[in-house]
Amino acid sequence: MLKHHRRGLPRRSDLRKAARRREASVAFAIFALCVVMAAVRPAYFALDNLNDLFLASLPVLVVAAGMTVVMLTGEIDISVGSIFAVCGVVAGMLAKAGLPLLVDVGVVCVLGASFGALSGSLVAYLKLPSIVVTLAMMIALRDGLRWSTQGAWVQDLPAYFQWFGLSQSAFPLVAGLVAAVVFAGLSWGLRYTGAGRLLYLTGSNAEAARLAGVDTSQVKIAAFACLGALTALAAILNSVRFNQIPPNAGLGLEMKVIAAVVVGGTAITGGRGTLAGTLLGVILLSAIGPALTYLGVSAYWERAIQGAIILVAVGLNVVPARAQKRAGSLDAARA
């Protein structure tokens, strides 16, 4: 029975080849963008600009890593921008209350994981579409935060909170190390652990996973909780860069993150994708906005370009998948 449900699925070697091709194409796009900017606007590569670009990209990368985990299960979460805003405000308020930094980080990550687990439970047990559940979560959290803060920013943050109590020059190294450890650990887990394989199996064929004894509901809840916790961590990495925290942070974050993950080759239908591809997607999309500014193009075009990139990337994922499905169906019929 399990073999019957696996019939028609692409082989693992084929998936690896497809992932490498996608990663190579995104890497080439990054290279092409760098060549153009080096020729037209070499000031783009000034150290200050690259440092700002690096710090702005770190939160996106951390959230994108969690989004990859969720999308591997065949689900999606568009509430990350609102979770990001709530966790940032809560982190600032806890810091003002005198909570030690590590305790603050732990509490906020648990809060983010709780939001994710709630969405995951509604998706897994009530069988509600994830886009509907997370849309409701996005609106509820954003409006709840707006009502509770009345639009006021969190100010007068303690010195130990900003830049993690480090110098402004030392913070990028520490923040980059934190993001690298999280990203590398998650990448290793997806590739070499049973939990990682369960994510791929749940997304590629949930019925086969169920017949194999996998509790796909728990897998999805864990994926959403992981994304929530990483979104909270990203909110902290972003909040400590400033001396005040706005309640409208994270607007449009979901679009940036989903675009980066899809561009990196993760299938919206689940079961296919790598964190290496997500990393390349984040680099490409994070570089486009500042590049448009240096080229004198209106910043409003950034989101339009992101939307176009999503459509193209989804098309590149869906067309081959349909071709493989038809080929699998033909093979099954001949058998």
ZAMARGU-4260 file (C-alpha; in steps of 0.2 Angstrom, whole numbers, plus 5000, padded with zeros to 4 digits):
<rodrens>
0) 5000/5000/5000 | 5014/5012/5004 | 5022/5009/4988 | 5006/5012/4979 | 5005/5029/4987
5) 5023/5033/4983 | 5020/5029/4964 | 5022/5044/4953 | 5032/5054/4965 | 5049/5061/4959
10) 5064/5051/4964 | 5076/5059/4977 | 5090/5060/4965 | 5079/5070/4953 | 5074/5082/4967
15) 5092/5085/4971 | 5096/5089/4953 | 5082/5100/4951 | 5087/5109/4967 | 5104/5111/4961
20) 5098/5119/4945 | 5087/5131/4954 | 5101/5136/4966 | 5113/5138/4951 | 5101/5150/4942
25) 5098/5160/4957 | 5116/5162/4961 | 5119/5167/4943 | 5105/5181/4945 | 5115/5187/4960
30) 5131/5187/4951 | 5123/5196/4936 | 5115/5209/4948 | 5132/5212/4956 | 5141/5214/4939
35) 5128/5227/4934 | 5129/5237/4950 | 5148/5237/4949 | 5148/5244/4932 | 5134/5257/4934
40) 5134/5261/4953 | 5150/5255/4961 | 5145/5265/4977 | 5133/5251/4980 | 5147/5241/4987
45) 5152/5254/5000 | 5156/5246/5016 | 5142/5256/5025 | 5129/5250/5013 | 5134/5232/5013
50) 5134/5233/5032 | 5116/5240/5032 | 5111/5227/5019 | 5118/5213/5030 | 5109/5219/5046
55) 5093/5221/5037 | 5094/5204/5029 | 5097/5194/5044 | 5079/5195/5051 | 5072/5190/5034
60) 5084/5175/5033 | 5079/5169/5050 | 5061/5170/5046 | 5063/5163/5029 | 5072/5147/5037
65) 5056/5144/5047 | 5045/5148/5032 | 5054/5134/5023 | 5050/5122/5036 | 5032/5126/5035
70) 5031/5126/5016 | 5040/5109/5016 | 5024/5102/5024 | 5013/5109/5011 | 5007/5124/5021
75) 5010/5143/5022 | 5010/5156/5036 | 5006/5174/5031 | 5005/5180/5049 | 5024/5181/5052
80) 5024/5200/5050 | 5011/5202/5064 | 5020/5190/5075 | 5036/5199/5071 | 5028/5216/5077
85) 5020/5209/5093 | 5036/5200/5098 | 5047/5215/5095 | 5035/5226/5106 | 5034/5213/5119
90) 5053/5211/5119 | 5055/5230/5122 | 5042/5231/5136 | 5051/5216/5145 | 5068/5225/5143
95) 5060/5241/5151 | 5053/5230/5165 | 5071/5225/5169 | 5070/5207/5163 | 5088/5200/5159
100) 5092/5199/5141 | 5093/5180/5140 | 5076/5178/5149 | 5068/5191/5138 | 5074/5182/5122
105) 5067/5165/5129 | 5050/5172/5134 | 5048/5181/5117 | 5053/5165/5108 | 5040/5155/5118
110) 5027/5168/5114 | 5031/5167/5095 | 5031/5148/5096 | 5014/5148/5104 | 5007/5159/5091
115) 5014/5147/5078 | 5007/5132/5087 | 4990/5139/5088 | 4989/5142/5069 | 4996/5125/5067
120) 4983/5116/5078 | 4969/5125/5069 | 4976/5119/5052 | 4981/5101/5058 | 4965/5097/5068
125) 4951/5107/5061 | 4958/5105/5043 | 4956/5123/5039 | 4967/5130/5025 | 4983/5138/5032
130) 4981/5153/5022 | 4964/5157/5029 | 4970/5153/5047 | 4986/5163/5046 | 4976/5178/5038
135) 4965/5178/5053 | 4980/5177/5064 | 4988/5191/5055 | 4973/5203/5056 | 4970/5199/5074
140) 4987/5201/5080 | 4990/5217/5070 | 4974/5225/5076 | 4976/5219/5094 | 4993/5227/5095
145) 4987/5243/5087 | 4973/5244/5100 | 4984/5240/5115 | 4998/5252/5111 | 4987/5265/5103
150) 5001/5267/5090 | 5014/5272/5103 | 5032/5267/5101 | 5042/5258/5114 | 5055/5270/5120
155) 5068/5273/5133 | 5075/5255/5131 | 5089/5250/5143 | 5107/5251/5137 | 5109/5232/5139
160) 5095/5229/5126 | 5102/5240/5112 | 5115/5231/5101 | 5114/5217/5115 | 5124/5228/5126
165) 5139/5227/5113 | 5147/5241/5103 | 5138/5245/5086 | 5153/5238/5077 | 5153/5222/5086
170) 5135/5218/5085 | 5135/5213/5066 | 5147/5199/5070 | 5137/5193/5085 | 5120/5194/5076
175) 5128/5186/5060 | 5134/5172/5071 | 5117/5169/5079 | 5109/5168/5063 | 5122/5157/5056
180) 5121/5144/5070 | 5102/5144/5069 | 5102/5142/5050 | 5116/5129/5050 | 5107/5119/5064
185) 5091/5119/5055 | 5099/5114/5038 | 5108/5100/5046 | 5092/5094/5055 | 5082/5094/5038
190) 5095/5084/5029 | 5101/5071/5042 | 5088/5069/5055 | 5072/5059/5055 | 5062/5074/5060
195) 5068/5083/5044 | 5063/5068/5033 | 5046/5068/5041 | 5043/5086/5035 | 5047/5081/5017
200) 5037/5065/5018 | 5022/5075/5025 | 5023/5088/5011 | 5026/5076/4997 | 5013/5063/5001
205) 5003/5065/5018 | 4993/5049/5015 | 5009/5039/5013 | 5016/5047/5028 | 5000/5043/5038
210) 5000/5025/5032 | 5018/5024/5038 | 5013/5028/5055 | 5018/5047/5055 | 5007/5059/5065
215) 5006/5072/5051 | 4996/5084/5063 | 5010/5084/5075 | 5023/5087/5061 | 5013/5102/5055
220) 5011/5110/5072 | 5029/5108/5076 | 5033/5116/5059 | 5022/5131/5063 | 5029/5132/5081
225) 5047/5132/5074 | 5042/5147/5062 | 5034/5156/5076 | 5050/5155/5087 | 5061/5160/5073
230) 5050/5175/5069 | 5052/5180/5087 | 5071/5178/5087 | 5071/5188/5071 | 5061/5202/5079
235) 5073/5203/5093 | 5088/5204/5081 | 5079/5218/5072 | 5073/5228/5088 | 5090/5229/5096
240) 5097/5239/5082 | 5086/5254/5087 | 5083/5265/5102 | 5064/5263/5100 | 5052/5250/5093
245) 5037/5254/5082 | 5021/5244/5083 | 5020/5243/5064 | 5036/5233/5062 | 5035/5219/5050
250) 5024/5226/5037 | 5026/5217/5021 | 5038/5204/5029 | 5027/5189/5024 | 5029/5194/5006
255) 5048/5196/5007 | 5050/5179/5016 | 5038/5169/5005 | 5046/5177/4989 | 5063/5172/4995
260) 5058/5154/4999 | 5049/5151/4983 | 5063/5159/4973 | 5075/5147/4982 | 5066/5132/4975
265) 5054/5127/4989 | 5038/5120/4981 | 5022/5129/4987 | 5014/5111/4987 | 5027/5105/4999
270) 5039/5091/4999 | 5053/5099/4989 | 5066/5113/4994 | 5082/5117/5003 | 5088/5130/5015
275) 5103/5133/5003 | 5091/5139/4990 | 5082/5149/5003 | 5098/5158/5008 | 5101/5162/4989
280) 5083/5169/4988 | 5085/5180/5003 | 5102/5187/4996 | 5094/5191/4979 | 5078/5199/4985
285) 5087/5209/4999 | 5099/5216/4986 | 5086/5221/4974 | 5078/5235/4985 | 5094/5245/4988
290) 5099/5242/4970 | 5083/5250/4964 | 5087/5265/4975 | 5105/5267/4968 | 5098/5266/4951
295) 5085/5280/4954 | 5070/5269/4952 | 5055/5272/4964 | 5055/5261/4979 | 5037/5257/4975
300) 5043/5245/4961 | 5051/5234/4974 | 5035/5225/4979 | 5029/5224/4961 | 5045/5215/4957
305) 5044/5204/4971 | 5026/5199/4966 | 5032/5196/4948 | 5046/5185/4955 | 5034/5175/4965
310) 5023/5172/4950 | 5038/5166/4939 | 5046/5155/4953 | 5029/5147/4956 | 5027/5144/4938
315) 5044/5136/4937 | 5039/5124/4951 | 5022/5120/4945 | 5025/5116/4927 | 5039/5103/4930
320) 5028/5095/4945 | 5013/5093/4933 | 5024/5085/4920 | 5031/5073/4933 | 5014/5069/4939
325) 5008/5065/4921 | 5023/5055/4918 | 5020/5045/4934 | 5002/5042/4929 | 5007/5035/4912
330) 5020/5024/4921 | 5006/5018/4933 | 4994/5015/4919 | 5007/5005/4909 | 5011/4994/4924
</rodrens>
